């Protein structure tokens, strides 16, 4: 294992942690991503918007004061007819003056409005849902960055192994070339080595290209400048900590969001029911009015430009009596919505619990596979080294050497795959058990 880490560190220094690169830890990547990711910034804006929505509903409890002013030209002034017996005439006819003007203030303030109070509580739930949506998006981003970081580390590990295999085959080619020059090996043996060597070089180039793509994707997810080079820390396979299996967390953002959705549906049902409750408002006005038969009289002194003041306060009581059964059927629909959400909540909870049980099983299996594949890889490397030594001594054939080399490459690939699966399963359990914050050491 020490030899593996030594080879990996030697290789990763020029490839991953070069002088022109900024070597980032997983925690560095997570913090940069959380701060810069554009999608997460949009979630933060939505969260701010929902807070304004709460304030928007709360200010409706404050007095609403409006100023007004109007001017009216009664081109054909209307008349009013009243009983004129007290004046000795059958009817008393009064003609309205042609011009009239009003200016003043109006006040309105709710004293009791249950619909308004429920609207405020709905806005608060929406605000909480916005916060939970942000936290879930943040957690999803952490998982996405971590998976890509792990994939990059595993690819770098694969590159190091391929590089070591190329070095071994180059040594084997040189030995075979010497044997061939001295008539101790056939030309076909030399060709076999060269074919395997070229295949390894192609694998190396493909792995390098894959590594570049993975780093580019990681920079995109973090919203890191694409022109800047980054590197990843090499992984120490002896220090991978296994997650504590504490059971499915009840504080998962998925579960909290579902609970908030149920609460929102219940508040919306209550909002409809509040339509049956009377409401009481305080009203008030303060105004001035003026009337004249000629508009220019307002600009001269005299009784025709006199402004008459009036003011008062009052109460407005609104009592719902009959709405044609509209609210009745809306309430029934809302009750069905609540029942559907509770069923969905139960289904998702069971689904998450199943995911947890499967992840625990996968963790145990992947952990065993990881250890076995690592042992197999190291053993295959030792066998290949022995076979190579025996080939130098002329005891074994080139066919045996190439067969052991193929088995070693296969063991390495299995090890790389088991390593990544083990770390991803460990990551998923960190999420399901509510321990994702442990990635921020």
PyMOL commands that set and color helices and strands:
alter all, ss='L'
color gray80, all
select helices_A, chain A and resi 2-15+26-36+38-61+85-87+114-181+187-222+237-239+253-276+295-299+303-305+326-392+398-432+436-439
alter helices_A, ss='H'
color red, helices_A
select strands_A, chain A and resi 22-24+64-73+79-83+91-95+99-112+230-232+279-292+308-318
alter strands_A, ss='S'
color yellow, strands_A
deselect
rebuild
show_as cartoon
